Amino acid sequence: MYFEPIPYFYDPIDRIAIIVKPKKTFFDWLNSVLPEDEPITTKDDNNVYLIREMDDNETVLKWVKRNYDKIFINELNDWYTDEEGWPKNRTYKMFAEWFDIEICSMVLDLEDFPVNKG
């Protein structure tokens, strides 16, 4: 039996989204460098990183393992800009202890105007 593909109502873009969600370990560090502030235990929204399309999630995870430190630095810098307070010798193991990632292979553009960088 042959089925016609269902058309998308929105245009897909040629990117994969990686959503980075801080874990308790991240918040423990953050609260240690900002002890005078009210303790932070959650984040209402998370950063989304767009990368080129890849064949499968395994390939995306390999990309993350090769590029984790750029993401790690961006996450740290979003909350605390003094690099002296950032953890030294960051590893992928540490990244995985500090953050969950979610991969979204279908990124749909719901707007009628172009995406702009910067």
C-alpha positions as CSV (number, residue, x, y, z in Angstrom):
1,M,0.0,0.0,0.0
2,Y,1.4,3.4,-0.9
3,F,0.7,6.6,1.1
4,E,1.3,10.1,0.0
5,P,3.6,12.0,2.3
6,I,1.9,14.5,4.5
7,P,3.1,18.0,3.6
8,Y,4.7,20.1,6.4
9,F,2.8,23.2,7.2
10,Y,6.0,25.0,8.1
11,D,9.4,25.1,6.4
12,P,12.1,22.9,7.9
13,I,15.5,24.6,8.1
14,D,18.8,22.8,7.5
15,R,19.8,22.7,11.1
16,I,19.6,20.4,14.2
17,A,18.9,22.0,17.5
18,I,20.7,21.0,20.7
19,I,19.0,22.2,23.8
20,V,21.3,22.5,26.8
21,K,19.7,22.2,30.3
22,P,21.7,22.9,33.4
23,K,21.7,20.2,36.1
24,K,22.0,20.5,39.9
25,T,25.8,20.3,39.7
26,F,25.8,23.5,37.5
27,F,23.6,25.3,40.0
28,D,25.8,24.2,42.9
29,W,28.8,25.8,41.2
30,L,26.8,28.9,40.3
31,N,25.6,29.4,43.9
32,S,29.2,28.9,45.1
33,V,30.5,31.8,43.0
34,L,27.4,34.0,43.8
35,P,27.0,33.3,47.5
36,E,25.4,36.6,48.3
37,D,22.6,36.1,45.8
38,E,19.4,34.1,46.4
39,P,20.2,30.5,45.6
40,I,19.4,29.5,42.0
41,T,18.1,25.9,41.5
42,T,16.3,26.1,38.2
43,K,16.3,27.9,34.9
44,D,13.1,28.8,33.2
45,D,14.4,28.7,29.7
46,N,17.5,27.1,28.1
47,N,19.9,27.9,25.3
48,V,19.4,26.3,22.0
49,Y,22.4,25.7,19.7
50,L,21.9,25.1,16.0
51,I,24.3,22.9,14.1
52,R,24.3,21.6,10.5
53,E,22.1,18.6,9.7
54,M,23.6,15.2,10.4
55,D,22.5,11.7,9.6
56,D,21.6,10.5,13.1
57,N,21.7,11.4,16.8
58,E,24.8,9.3,17.3
59,T,26.7,11.6,14.9
60,V,25.3,14.6,16.7
61,L,26.5,13.3,20.1
62,K,30.0,12.8,18.5
63,W,29.9,16.4,17.4
64,V,28.9,17.5,20.9
65,K,31.8,15.5,22.4
66,R,34.2,17.2,20.1
67,N,32.8,20.7,20.7
68,Y,31.4,20.6,24.3
69,D,33.9,23.2,25.6
70,K,32.5,26.0,23.4
71,I,29.0,25.2,24.7
72,F,30.3,24.9,28.3
73,I,32.0,28.3,28.1
74,N,28.9,29.9,26.7
75,E,26.8,28.5,29.4
76,L,29.2,29.6,32.1
77,N,29.5,33.1,30.6
78,D,25.7,33.5,30.5
79,W,25.6,33.4,34.3
80,Y,29.1,34.4,35.5
81,T,31.5,36.5,33.3
82,D,34.6,36.3,35.6
83,E,36.6,33.5,33.9
84,E,38.7,33.2,37.0
85,G,35.7,31.6,38.8
86,W,35.1,29.1,36.0
87,P,36.0,25.5,36.6
88,K,39.5,24.6,35.2
89,N,40.3,21.5,33.2
90,R,36.8,21.1,31.9
91,T,36.2,17.7,30.4
92,Y,33.3,16.1,28.5
93,K,32.6,14.0,31.6
94,M,32.2,17.2,33.6
95,F,30.0,18.7,30.9
96,A,27.7,15.6,31.0
97,E,27.6,15.9,34.8
98,W,26.6,19.6,34.6
99,F,24.2,19.6,31.6
100,D,21.6,17.5,30.0
101,I,21.2,17.8,26.2
102,E,18.2,17.2,24.1
103,I,18.6,16.8,20.3
104,C,15.8,18.1,18.0
105,S,16.5,16.9,14.4
106,M,13.5,18.7,12.9
107,V,13.7,22.4,13.2
108,L,10.7,24.2,11.6
109,D,10.5,27.9,10.8
110,L,7.0,29.3,11.7
111,E,7.8,32.8,10.5
112,D,7.5,34.3,7.1
113,F,10.7,36.4,7.2
114,P,14.3,35.3,7.0
115,V,16.4,34.2,9.9
116,N,19.2,36.7,10.7
117,K,22.4,36.0,12.5
118,G,23.8,38.6,15.0
